[in-house]
Amino acid sequence: MLQIGPICRYVEDIPLVAEVMGGENASPLRLADAADLKKTRVFYMEGIKGLSTVMSLGCEMKSALLKAVEHLEGEFDIEAIRIDLPLFSKAVEMETASLSVKGVPRHGEYLLSLKGDKGCINWVTEIPKLLTGNSVHTAGGLFFAAFDSLDRTTEEEKTKTIKLRERLSRQLNELLGDDGILLFPSWPHTAPFHNQPVFAPFNLAYTCIFNVLTLPTIQCPMGVVASHNCDRLLIAAAKEISEAFGGWTPPWEH
């Protein structure tokens, strides 16, 4: 779902992918170490609240979340703790501030060149092309180019947002530690139709928040989050959830 990274059909493939992609930097992940879910602390959030531009959590997504919580509680005799972190409502601002780095090309410049050295795309003239099927750019790409170019956030406001981002990062890392995971919905509703996310663009808050916090996550399809270098906990939790609820199945079996 709006994925720009590796996708595996089966949880068993994730450690291998992580080893290959991590190379020499994969050792701190301790992927070979066993993870005991009976000793793992489990937290969960029922979506992002206090953000009017994001769709509220759908019944199916909430049900999937609670089923995963109930399964882990029953299977490992633990008590999951429901939490709410108000700073999650700043997810979109954090994403914008994190992308606005001096000397780094803006989104509209990346659309013309991966080096950002060919100027900025003219999204005003590209949108009519998009509507007539003549644009080589996606609707999402053009939307974010427009959003980025119209952003009037001051440097002072961006600095303040970055400080909030760092505060939230500390909160989550201290909360989860080396033995905690957070269950979090992957998206506010079930898989959208092609191009449907363009009409609710700020739903990206559900995924971008963990990008800006640089925390490891796995979608299986429920989102599981851990602190830095605790990917082994994610893989163990994802494996348990997949085994309990069926994991990936071919479309023709539905």
PyMOL commands that set and color helices and strands:
alter all, ss='L'
color gray80, all
select helices_A, chain A and resi 11-29+37-39+59-76+86-99+107-110+123-131+139-149+155-176+196-199+201-212+231-245+251-253
alter helices_A, ss='H'
color red, helices_A
select strands_A, chain A and resi 41-44+81-82+180-184+217-219+223-225
alter strands_A, ss='S'
color yellow, strands_A
deselect
rebuild
show_as cartoon
